[in-house]
Amino acid sequence: SLDDCCKDGKEKGLEFQDCTRLPLISESTTCRIAQEQCCAAVLEDNSCTNGINMAKDQGTCDTLLSGSTCETKTAKVCCECCLLGRAAEERGLSCEFSLSVSYQCGLVSRACCVDKTPENSTQEGSSSDAAQSNPSEKCKVGPGNCAQRCEGVACVCFRGYKLKPDGKNCDDINECLLGSHHCQPGERCINTLGSFRCQRVVSCGTGYELTDSNSCKDIDECETGTHNCPQDFACQNIPGSFRCRPKVQCRAGFIQDALGSCIDINECLSASGPCPPGQVCFNTVGSYTCQRNSLSCGRGYHLNEEGTRCVDIDECALPDNACAGHGCVNVLGSYRCECKSGFTFNSISRVCEGESPCSSQHSFSFSLYFKTHYVSSTRRSLSNPCSQECANVYGSYQCYCRRGYQLSDVDGITCEDIDECALPTGGHICSYRCHNTPGSFHCTCPAKGYTLALNGRSCQDVDECVTGTHTCSETESCFNVQGGLRCLSFECPPNYRRSGETRARVDRSDTIRCIKSCQPNDISCVLDPVHSISHTVISLPTFREFTKPEEIVFLRSVPPSHHPHMDSPEIIYDILEGNVQNSFDIIKRSEHGMVVGVVRQVKPLVGPVSSVLKLAMNYVTNGVVSHRNIINVHIYVSEFWF
């Protein structure tokens, strides 16, 4: 439509382009005329406003006398006509003087005659460039009258706006083009309606976004739905990133490994031991039990009060009078009777009997065997043959080991170190690398780019972009990747300029977008369907277990405007380059009435790998690509899987 042609011309005029050599947006001659005239009107309006401001501020137009360009001549005319109006006001003459000047000069002179306070142009906006048609009639605000404010009989604009030549409506002042902003070095001026804002040139880093207040704000991937946590995992936001936590939480007595599995805790291996003295700990699934020591004492012995060892029974002290009036002598594990004259001690029946020719010999033999066996056993226990801990039992001993060791199956006395890293669950104890030590183990992380978490097992990526430990220059953007960073600088190709927004939205932080900006009369550029080129960076781990596709990039599209009588364009997504080993694909789905392209990783990649995945978002109308956005996804795959 002609409105679109005029709007494009105005935009080119605000950029101070040559209105006679504008890039055409249509082959229509009428559209070309609308572009040029609307562009010229903007330039003429700006020049005239500059001339009026010079007349008000300096009271002279001398600096414009030597200029020869059209803009300078226009500014000179408006400046001098404004001085005419100010002179009439100072002499008490009517502002409606009848000099044969041009229509524009008459408007300017009357406006300057009425508005003689230059403060209005700096505090509240540009003064009126034209008075109301009837100078005695007060102005009003509303449709057909003043668009923003009125003072007396003249329309005025708010700060950040300037009055149009019609004397009623107001146009935004582009402070960025005029250089009237106060942005610091390293900041970019962005024009807004009635004002402007300064935005940092260096980006915030992965996982953060730049706010309107020029500060970096963490992106909550869990809230925005841009995470890739599996269905049985819950997303937990952390500064600059997110974590996938298993939804199933382990109950008491279990610990969760890196894959979310619940592993039983062996409480019996704790340093202090959960059971009181005299009891043995037995681990169970999710818990433990304590039982009294199961020592079995032989004849003549019984357990002490603590239940830790066998002690001798003093049979001679018992009330049953073991020797029936004969002398009683207690020995370890037994007793003997010193029989009276004419009696001998029967070691089997353990009573004193009348002497017999054979009993003495048998008694001596038994007693010798018993003493020899006992003394031999006692000496062996006192020498502590166990390598760590020894428990004495009647007639023998029992070896056991400290935490982190196990008893050898070969000799039953040697304690061997348990290699926790080699156990079936050892691969899940540490997120990166497990190191066995005598009786224990410890976890480590890669030497650079990671730090060990507080749990002593997991590795966390160090975001050098947030901590400020990067070495990126002012012209480069810092992008955090797992285990490191990348200093990248994206420049727009010829016929493109950097922009803060585009019709193709990529749901990743730090997206650089370039929008087409053709040179004058460059028809081939105008006809090129590529409207924008974007760059974004993502970091991926080396998946240890790849069970299903991982969604990594979301492309949300807003179709370009089209004629109401034409069919809505069909959006087709495509991968053009950089699909390493066909590890990625792209699918299309609808979310809340919007077409979304989802880039997925369908095959595992073993890092380190870097690639630029070139994507295309095509808008197809009647079988022809009328509009295309190119998205370059810079992918960095870490060599580590966590």
Secondary structure in CASP SS format (residue, H / E / C, confidence):
PFRMAT SS
TARGET T0000
AUTHOR 0000-0000-0000
METHOD secondary structure of the structure
MODEL  1
S C 1.00
L H 1.00
D H 1.00
D H 1.00
C H 1.00
C H 1.00
K H 1.00
D H 1.00
G H 1.00
K H 1.00
E H 1.00
K H 1.00
G H 1.00
L H 1.00
E C 1.00
F C 1.00
Q C 1.00
D C 1.00
C H 1.00
T H 1.00
R H 1.00
L C 1.00
P C 1.00
L C 1.00
I C 1.00
S C 1.00
E C 1.00
S C 1.00
T H 1.00
T H 1.00
C H 1.00
R H 1.00
I H 1.00
A H 1.00
Q H 1.00
E H 1.00
Q H 1.00
C H 1.00
C H 1.00
A H 1.00
A H 1.00
V H 1.00
L H 1.00
E H 1.00
D H 1.00
N H 1.00
S H 1.00
C H 1.00
T H 1.00
N H 1.00
G H 1.00
I H 1.00
N H 1.00
M H 1.00
A H 1.00
K H 1.00
D H 1.00
Q H 1.00
G C 1.00
T C 1.00
C C 1.00
D H 1.00
T H 1.00
L H 1.00
L C 1.00
S C 1.00
G C 1.00
S C 1.00
T C 1.00
C H 1.00
E H 1.00
T H 1.00
K H 1.00
T H 1.00
A H 1.00
K H 1.00
V H 1.00
C H 1.00
C H 1.00
E H 1.00
C H 1.00
C H 1.00
L H 1.00
L H 1.00
G H 1.00
R H 1.00
A H 1.00
A H 1.00
E H 1.00
E H 1.00
R C 1.00
G C 1.00
L C 1.00
S C 1.00
C C 1.00
E C 1.00
F C 1.00
S C 1.00
L C 1.00
S C 1.00
V C 1.00
S C 1.00
Y H 1.00
Q H 1.00
C H 1.00
G H 1.00
L H 1.00
V H 1.00
S H 1.00
R H 1.00
A H 1.00
C H 1.00
C H 1.00
V H 1.00
D C 1.00
K C 1.00
T C 1.00
P C 1.00
E H 1.00
N H 1.00
S H 1.00
T H 1.00
Q H 1.00
E C 1.00
G C 1.00
S C 1.00
S C 1.00
S C 1.00
D C 1.00
A C 1.00
A E 1.00
Q C 1.00
S C 1.00
N C 1.00
P C 1.00
S C 1.00
E C 1.00
K C 1.00
C C 1.00
K C 1.00
V E 1.00
G C 1.00
P C 1.00
G C 1.00
N C 1.00
C E 1.00
A C 1.00
Q C 1.00
R E 1.00
C E 1.00
E E 1.00
G C 1.00
V C 1.00
A E 1.00
C E 1.00
V E 1.00
C C 1.00
F C 1.00
R C 1.00
G C 1.00
Y E 1.00
K E 1.00
L E 1.00
K C 1.00
P C 1.00
D C 1.00
G C 1.00
K C 1.00
N C 1.00
C E 1.00
D E 1.00
D E 1.00
I C 1.00
N C 1.00
E H 1.00
C H 1.00
L H 1.00
L H 1.00
G C 1.00
S C 1.00
H C 1.00
H C 1.00
C C 1.00
Q C 1.00
P C 1.00
G C 1.00
E E 1.00
R E 1.00
C E 1.00
I E 1.00
N E 1.00
T E 1.00
L C 1.00
G C 1.00
S E 1.00
F E 1.00
R E 1.00
C E 1.00
Q E 1.00
R E 1.00
V C 1.00
V C 1.00
S C 1.00
C C 1.00
G C 1.00
T C 1.00
G C 1.00
Y E 1.00
E E 1.00
L E 1.00
T C 1.00
D C 1.00
S C 1.00
N C 1.00
S C 1.00
C E 1.00
K E 1.00
D E 1.00
I C 1.00
D C 1.00
E H 1.00
C H 1.00
E H 1.00
T H 1.00
G C 1.00
T C 1.00
H C 1.00
N C 1.00
C C 1.00
P C 1.00
Q C 1.00
D C 1.00
F E 1.00
A E 1.00
C E 1.00
Q E 1.00
N E 1.00
I E 1.00
P C 1.00
G C 1.00
S E 1.00
F E 1.00
R E 1.00
C E 1.00
R E 1.00
P E 1.00
K C 1.00
V C 1.00
Q C 1.00
C C 1.00
R C 1.00
A C 1.00
G C 1.00
F E 1.00
I E 1.00
Q E 1.00
D C 1.00
A C 1.00
L C 1.00
G C 1.00
S C 1.00
C E 1.00
I E 1.00
D E 1.00
I C 1.00
N C 1.00
E H 1.00
C H 1.00
L H 1.00
S C 1.00
A C 1.00
S C 1.00
G C 1.00
P C 1.00
C C 1.00
P C 1.00
P C 1.00
G C 1.00
Q E 1.00
V E 1.00
C E 1.00
F E 1.00
N E 1.00
T E 1.00
V C 1.00
G C 1.00
S E 1.00
Y E 1.00
T E 1.00
C E 1.00
Q E 1.00
R E 1.00
N C 1.00
S C 1.00
L C 1.00
S C 1.00
C C 1.00
G C 1.00
R C 1.00
G C 1.00
Y E 1.00
H E 1.00
L E 1.00
N C 1.00
E C 1.00
E C 1.00
G C 1.00
T C 1.00
R C 1.00
C E 1.00
V E 1.00
D E 1.00
I C 1.00
D C 1.00
E H 1.00
C H 1.00
A H 1.00
L C 1.00
P C 1.00
D C 1.00
N C 1.00
A C 1.00
C C 1.00
A C 1.00
G C 1.00
H C 1.00
G E 1.00
C E 1.00
V E 1.00
N E 1.00
V E 1.00
L C 1.00
G C 1.00
S E 1.00
Y E 1.00
R E 1.00
C E 1.00
E E 1.00
C C 1.00
K C 1.00
S C 1.00
G C 1.00
F E 1.00
T E 1.00
F E 1.00
N E 1.00
S C 1.00
I C 1.00
S C 1.00
R C 1.00
V E 1.00
C E 1.00
E E 1.00
G E 1.00
E C 1.00
S C 1.00
P C 1.00
C C 1.00
S H 1.00
S H 1.00
Q H 1.00
H H 1.00
S H 1.00
F H 1.00
S H 1.00
F H 1.00
S H 1.00
L H 1.00
Y H 1.00
F H 1.00
K H 1.00
T H 1.00
H H 1.00
Y H 1.00
V H 1.00
S H 1.00
S H 1.00
T H 1.00
R H 1.00
R H 1.00
S H 1.00
L H 1.00
S C 1.00
N C 1.00
P C 1.00
C C 1.00
S C 1.00
Q C 1.00
E E 1.00
C E 1.00
A E 1.00
N E 1.00
V E 1.00
Y C 1.00
G C 1.00
S E 1.00
Y E 1.00
Q E 1.00
C E 1.00
Y E 1.00
C C 1.00
R C 1.00
R C 1.00
G C 1.00
Y E 1.00
Q E 1.00
L E 1.00
S C 1.00
D C 1.00
V C 1.00
D C 1.00
G C 1.00
I C 1.00
T C 1.00
C E 1.00
E E 1.00
D E 1.00
I C 1.00
D C 1.00
E H 1.00
C H 1.00
A H 1.00
L C 1.00
P C 1.00
T C 1.00
G H 1.00
G H 1.00
H H 1.00
I H 1.00
C C 1.00
S C 1.00
Y C 1.00
R E 1.00
C E 1.00
H E 1.00
N E 1.00
T E 1.00
P C 1.00
G C 1.00
S E 1.00
F E 1.00
H E 1.00
C E 1.00
T E 1.00
C C 1.00
P C 1.00
A C 1.00
K C 1.00
G C 1.00
Y E 1.00
T E 1.00
L E 1.00
A C 1.00
L C 1.00
N C 1.00
G C 1.00
R C 1.00
S C 1.00
C E 1.00
Q E 1.00
D E 1.00
V C 1.00
D C 1.00
E H 1.00
C H 1.00
V H 1.00
T H 1.00
G C 1.00
T C 1.00
H C 1.00
T C 1.00
C C 1.00
S C 1.00
E C 1.00
T C 1.00
E C 1.00
S E 1.00
C E 1.00
F E 1.00
N E 1.00
V E 1.00
Q C 1.00
G C 1.00
G E 1.00
L E 1.00
R E 1.00
C E 1.00
L E 1.00
S C 1.00
F C 1.00
E C 1.00
C C 1.00
P C 1.00
P C 1.00
N C 1.00
Y E 1.00
R E 1.00
R E 1.00
S E 1.00
G C 1.00
E C 1.00
T C 1.00
R C 1.00
A E 1.00
R E 1.00
V E 1.00
D C 1.00
R C 1.00
S C 1.00
D C 1.00
T C 1.00
I E 1.00
R E 1.00
C E 1.00
I E 1.00
K E 1.00
S C 1.00
C C 1.00
Q C 1.00
P C 1.00
N C 1.00
D C 1.00
I H 1.00
S H 1.00
C H 1.00
V H 1.00
L H 1.00
D C 1.00
P C 1.00
V E 1.00
H E 1.00
S E 1.00
I E 1.00
S E 1.00
H E 1.00
T E 1.00
V E 1.00
I E 1.00
S E 1.00
L E 1.00
P C 1.00
T C 1.00
F C 1.00
R C 1.00
E C 1.00
F C 1.00
T C 1.00
K C 1.00
P C 1.00
E E 1.00
E E 1.00
I E 1.00
V E 1.00
F E 1.00
L E 1.00
R E 1.00
S E 1.00
V C 1.00
P C 1.00
P C 1.00
S C 1.00
H C 1.00
H C 1.00
P C 1.00
H C 1.00
M C 1.00
D C 1.00
S C 1.00
P C 1.00
E E 1.00
I E 1.00
I E 1.00
Y E 1.00
D E 1.00
I E 1.00
L E 1.00
E E 1.00
G C 1.00
N C 1.00
V H 1.00
Q H 1.00
N H 1.00
S C 1.00
F E 1.00
D E 1.00
I E 1.00
I E 1.00
K E 1.00
R E 1.00
S E 1.00
E E 1.00
H C 1.00
G C 1.00
M E 1.00
V E 1.00
V E 1.00
G E 1.00
V E 1.00
V E 1.00
R E 1.00
Q E 1.00
V C 1.00
K C 1.00
P C 1.00
L C 1.00
V C 1.00
G C 1.00
P C 1.00
V E 1.00
S E 1.00
S E 1.00
V E 1.00
L E 1.00
K E 1.00
L E 1.00
A E 1.00
M E 1.00
N E 1.00
Y E 1.00
V E 1.00
T E 1.00
N C 1.00
G C 1.00
V E 1.00
V E 1.00
S E 1.00
H E 1.00
R E 1.00
N E 1.00
I E 1.00
I E 1.00
N E 1.00
V E 1.00
H E 1.00
I E 1.00
Y E 1.00
V E 1.00
S C 1.00
E C 1.00
F C 1.00
W C 1.00
F C 1.00
END
